[in-house]
Amino acid sequence: MAPPEQPSYEIDLHGMTGDQAVRETHQRLLQIRAGRMSCKVRIITGRGGHTHDGVSVLGPAVESWLQTEGRRVASVSDVQWARDHGSLLVQITIREEAD
């Protein structure tokens, strides 16, 4: 069995608010997508260990955006939580445009 593909890019969102994290994810994914290359991206959200209730704020906000707008504007084709539950693994799939 082949080892899982390592992400080509990483986006670290530690220290941001939910809104800032969504904006940063949007901007970075558009930059990555502009390279016209299908690839895997790790988005580090953290597990929420530094919040007052120990629940992640960034993870759910970013995941929700990825599942809706991210699919449309950044060619996100797959979103999965990494085993550590502190990061999301995102697949960007660039489809060849018909001539």
Rosetta silent file (secondary structure, phi, psi, omega in degrees, C-alpha in Angstrom):
SEQUENCE: MAPPEQPSYEIDLHGMTGDQAVRETHQRLLQIRAGRMSCKVRIITGRGGHTHDGVSVLGPAVESWLQTEGRRVASVSDVQWARDHGSLLVQITIREEAD
SCORE:     score description
SCORE:     0.000 S_00000001
   1 L     0.000  129.672 -177.863    0.000    0.000    0.000 S_00000001
   2 L   -74.480  144.975  176.699    1.426    3.380   -1.044 S_00000001
   3 L   -66.242  152.336  179.788    1.882    6.081    1.599 S_00000001
   4 L   -62.523  148.737  179.232   -0.634    8.950    1.446 S_00000001
   5 L   -64.801  132.923  177.815    0.306   11.886   -0.757 S_00000001
   6 L   -78.998  143.703  177.977    1.986   14.688    1.167 S_00000001
   7 L   -61.847  143.765  177.558    0.448   18.163    0.828 S_00000001
   8 L   -83.239  -25.063 -177.165    2.152   20.490   -1.643 S_00000001
   9 E  -136.200  159.137  177.579    1.168   23.603    0.330 S_00000001
  10 E  -138.289  137.217  176.458    0.412   24.517    3.930 S_00000001
  11 E  -122.551  119.207 -178.842   -1.694   27.353    5.333 S_00000001
  12 E  -103.730  118.482 -175.042   -1.269   28.054    9.070 S_00000001
  13 L  -105.947    7.812  179.994   -4.213   29.913   10.616 S_00000001
  14 L   -53.280  139.716  175.145   -3.114   29.904   14.266 S_00000001
  15 L    84.933    0.580 -179.194   -3.845   33.157   16.086 S_00000001
  16 L   -99.307  159.811  170.157   -6.582   34.336   13.708 S_00000001
  17 L   -79.720  169.952  178.176  -10.266   34.934   14.305 S_00000001
  18 H   -58.131  -45.628  179.963  -12.781   32.840   12.374 S_00000001
  19 H   -64.261  -43.358  178.196  -13.397   35.630    9.851 S_00000001
  20 H   -62.235  -41.076 -179.236   -9.678   36.262    9.372 S_00000001
  21 H   -63.673  -41.600  178.703   -9.062   32.533    8.893 S_00000001
  22 H   -65.661  -44.063  178.869  -11.746   32.257    6.209 S_00000001
  23 H   -62.271  -45.204  179.827  -10.390   35.333    4.363 S_00000001
  24 H   -63.230  -43.548  177.859   -6.800   34.037    4.542 S_00000001
  25 H   -60.201  -46.060  179.176   -7.871   30.582    3.341 S_00000001
  26 H   -57.409  -52.235 -177.937   -9.805   32.134    0.455 S_00000001
  27 H   -61.534  -46.915 -177.704   -6.891   34.325   -0.652 S_00000001
  28 H   -66.151  -40.802  179.032   -4.254   31.595   -0.344 S_00000001
  29 H   -66.099  -36.044  176.234   -6.332   28.981   -2.174 S_00000001
  30 H   -64.584  -39.409  177.007   -6.948   31.412   -5.023 S_00000001
  31 H   -63.918  -43.958  179.563   -3.184   32.002   -5.266 S_00000001
  32 H   -64.505  -45.532 -179.820   -2.509   28.267   -5.267 S_00000001
  33 H   -61.012  -33.329 -178.966   -5.274   27.640   -7.813 S_00000001
  34 H   -61.608  -21.518  176.435   -3.818   30.338  -10.095 S_00000001
  35 L   -72.622   -4.793  176.905   -0.847   28.008  -10.593 S_00000001
  36 L    56.849   34.496 -178.923   -3.253   25.774  -12.567 S_00000001
  37 L  -124.213  128.811  172.330   -1.995   22.698  -10.761 S_00000001
  38 L   -69.604  137.769 -177.141   -4.113   20.103   -8.979 S_00000001
  39 E  -163.388  172.026  176.138   -2.662   19.568   -5.528 S_00000001
  40 E  -107.760  140.433 -178.555   -3.250   18.803   -1.868 S_00000001
  41 E  -128.229  133.015  173.149   -3.159   21.583    0.765 S_00000001
  42 E   -96.483  125.892  177.288   -2.925   21.238    4.557 S_00000001
  43 E  -112.134  111.156 -176.442   -4.832   23.971    6.392 S_00000001
  44 E   -86.581  116.369 -178.412   -3.753   24.141   10.032 S_00000001
  45 L  -110.047  -21.000 -172.838   -6.623   25.298   12.223 S_00000001
  46 L    83.945  165.299 -178.268   -5.619   23.891   15.603 S_00000001
  47 L   -98.995   -1.630  179.470   -7.793   21.758   17.850 S_00000001
  48 L    93.652   13.444 -177.629   -9.042   24.583   20.056 S_00000001
  49 L   -62.729  -20.732 -178.369   -6.724   23.934   22.989 S_00000001
  50 L  -101.151    4.901  177.099   -6.239   27.661   23.612 S_00000001
  51 L   -85.091  161.537 -177.001   -9.933   28.603   23.634 S_00000001
  52 L   -66.321  -25.944 -179.908  -11.766   29.121   26.909 S_00000001
  53 L  -110.520    4.220  177.732  -13.939   26.021   26.336 S_00000001
  54 L    73.209   15.496 -179.183  -11.374   23.890   24.467 S_00000001
  55 L  -109.700  133.440 -179.456  -13.463   23.823   21.273 S_00000001
  56 L   -63.683  134.072  174.432  -11.988   24.810   17.921 S_00000001
  57 L   -96.802  -43.046 -174.867  -13.358   28.014   16.411 S_00000001
  58 H   -69.137  -43.610 -176.396  -11.290   28.056   13.231 S_00000001
  59 H   -53.908  -56.354 -179.574  -11.832   24.461   12.134 S_00000001
  60 H   -63.313  -37.556 -179.976  -15.625   24.562   11.797 S_00000001
  61 H   -64.623  -46.378 -178.756  -15.608   28.061   10.234 S_00000001
  62 H   -69.806  -42.074  179.366  -13.018   27.137    7.607 S_00000001
  63 H   -60.250  -43.323  178.965  -14.552   23.717    6.930 S_00000001
  64 H   -60.428  -45.046  178.668  -17.966   25.276    6.334 S_00000001
  65 H   -63.121  -43.220 -179.196  -16.495   27.790    3.872 S_00000001
  66 H   -61.516  -39.913 -176.933  -14.527   25.060    2.078 S_00000001
  67 H   -71.705  -20.004 -178.296  -17.603   22.859    1.674 S_00000001
  68 H  -111.914  -84.710 -177.153  -19.627   25.690    0.107 S_00000001
  69 H   -63.185  -38.626 -178.516  -17.774   28.660   -1.381 S_00000001
  70 H   -58.405  -37.487  178.426  -14.416   26.878   -1.543 S_00000001
  71 H   -63.968  -38.319 -176.194  -15.806   24.298   -3.943 S_00000001
  72 H   -80.825  -48.981 -171.283  -17.055   27.020   -6.246 S_00000001
  73 H   -92.039  -20.509 -175.352  -14.349   29.693   -6.144 S_00000001
  74 L  -123.564   13.036  177.629  -11.176   27.721   -5.427 S_00000001
  75 L    59.634   32.193  176.759  -11.830   24.365   -7.161 S_00000001
  76 E   -71.859  124.430 -178.455  -11.874   22.478   -3.841 S_00000001
  77 E  -110.977  -15.320 -179.405  -12.923   18.916   -4.635 S_00000001
  78 E  -155.509  138.956  177.782  -12.345   17.160   -1.301 S_00000001
  79 E  -133.069  124.949  178.266  -12.101   18.187    2.365 S_00000001
  80 E  -139.187  147.234  173.031  -11.025   15.802    5.130 S_00000001
  81 E   -77.890  137.227  174.068   -9.847   16.195    8.698 S_00000001
  82 L   -70.173  163.750 -178.762   -6.297   14.997    9.283 S_00000001
  83 L   -57.395  -31.140 -178.105   -5.780   12.315   11.927 S_00000001
  84 L   -77.325   -8.354 -178.823   -4.655   14.921   14.454 S_00000001
  85 L    58.710   16.970  177.203   -7.996   16.805   14.094 S_00000001
  86 L  -113.904    5.022  178.028   -6.016   20.037   14.113 S_00000001
  87 E  -152.616  154.915  177.280   -5.783   20.445   10.360 S_00000001
  88 E  -107.094  140.663  174.076   -7.837   19.961    7.227 S_00000001
  89 E  -105.625  122.667 -173.069   -6.554   18.244    4.109 S_00000001
  90 E  -120.519  133.935  175.522   -7.957   19.863    1.000 S_00000001
  91 E  -103.927  126.634  172.374   -7.712   18.675   -2.583 S_00000001
  92 E  -103.368  124.099 -179.896   -7.758   21.304   -5.323 S_00000001
  93 L  -117.153  113.206  177.920   -8.635   19.789   -8.678 S_00000001
  94 L   -91.625  122.378  178.226   -8.042   21.902  -11.762 S_00000001
  95 L   -95.463  137.185  177.771  -10.078   20.704  -14.697 S_00000001
  96 L   -65.988  134.287  179.089   -8.796   21.295  -18.192 S_00000001
  97 L   -83.708  140.045  179.527  -10.982   23.765  -20.030 S_00000001
  98 L   -70.793  138.995  179.634  -12.393   22.666  -23.358 S_00000001
  99 L   -82.801    0.000    0.000  -10.985   24.535  -26.361 S_00000001
